[in-house]
Amino acid sequence: MAVIPVKSVEEFSAIVNSGKPVFVDFWATWYVKPMLPSHDTLYSLQFGLIPVFERISSQLSESGAEFYKVDVDALPDVAGEWGIRAMPTFLAFKNGQKTGELVGANPGGLQSLVAEQLAA
């Protein structure tokens, strides 16, 4: 399953209340566009998580988990409701409840977050 962009507050609410394990990447276009490959460490940390999240989504396509991304500038009410203050932030949900969180560029932490939530 691909990582799906969330387009509205109502859609986000339906997604997190679906009863399925849901993982959400909160991001912003202003955050990734200025990053240039010449900033090697910063570039690889920030852009390194995009393919990791997408790869995890593809690898777990049959797990029942769903993967989404929310542009915090397009949906500021969603970002505000969940206290998003840093990029990137990944949240895990089940039955409308936040069950896990990862703030910052940490590929190993992202993999652990997903694995722990699916094992719970």
N, C-alpha and C positions, 0 to 999 in steps of 0.2 A: 504494500500500500504506500502511496506517495504521501508526502507531508502536504496537508491541505490548508490553504489560507482561509481564515475565518473572516467573513464579510460583514457581520453585524453582531450587536449585543445579544439579540434574540437567538441567533444561530449559536453563539458561544454558550449561552445558557442551556440550550437543547443538547449540545455536545457533552458538556460536563455532567449533565443530569441523565445521560443515556444508560447508566449502569455499567458501561464498559470501562476498562482502564483507559484513561486518556492522558496523553502527554502533549504539552503545549510549549512551544518556543516563542517567547516574547522578544521581539526584535524591533528595530527601526531602520528605515532606509538611510537616515542621516548618520547612523552609527557605522554602517558598513561601506557606504560609498566613498568616504574620504580615505579609507584604508588603501594603501598602495603596497605592491610587492617589495618595494625598496625598504620597508619597515619589517624586515624578515621575521623577527620573533613575534611582534604584535600581529602582523598579517597572518602568520600560520596559526596563532592562537584563536583569533577571531574567525577567520574563514575556515579554519580546521574543524570547527564544530558544525558548520552547515552540512558538509558531507557525512559527518559522523551521525548526526540526527537522521538524515535521509537514509543512510545505510542501515541503521537500527530499524527504522520504519520498514524498509524492504525485507530485512531478515526476519522480522516478526509479523509479516503480513498475515500469517495464519494463526496468530496467537489470540486474536480478538481485540488486541489493543489498537487504539487509533492515535494518529499523530497529526498535530495541527500547528500552525504558526499564526501569531497575532502581531500585526504591525501596530505598535503602541500609539503612533501618530494618527492612524486611521480609526482606531478604537480606544481613545483615551479613557472612556468610562470603564471599559473592561480592565485596562491596565491599572487604573485607580482603585477599582474595587478589590483587586488582588494585591495591591501594594507594590507594584513593579516600580523599582527605583534605579535599577542598573541593567545594563545589557552585557551579555545575554542573560536572561533568566528563564529557566525551565521549570514548569510546574507539572505535577502529576495529580490527577483527579480520579475519583471513583464515587459514583452516586452523589454527585454534586459537592463532595467534600475534597478539599486539598489534602492529599496524602503524602506529598513529597515536594521538595524544592531544591534547586541548584542555582546558585548565582555565580556568574563568572565563567571564564573560558577554561573548562576542565574536561577534556574528552573522556578521561577515565572516570571522573565523577558522574558524567552523563550516563555512561554505560552502567555504572553501579546503581544510579537512581532507577533506571528502567528495570534492571534485573531484580532489585529489591522490591519494587512495587509489584512486579508480576509474580514474584514468589509469595507475596503476602496474601 
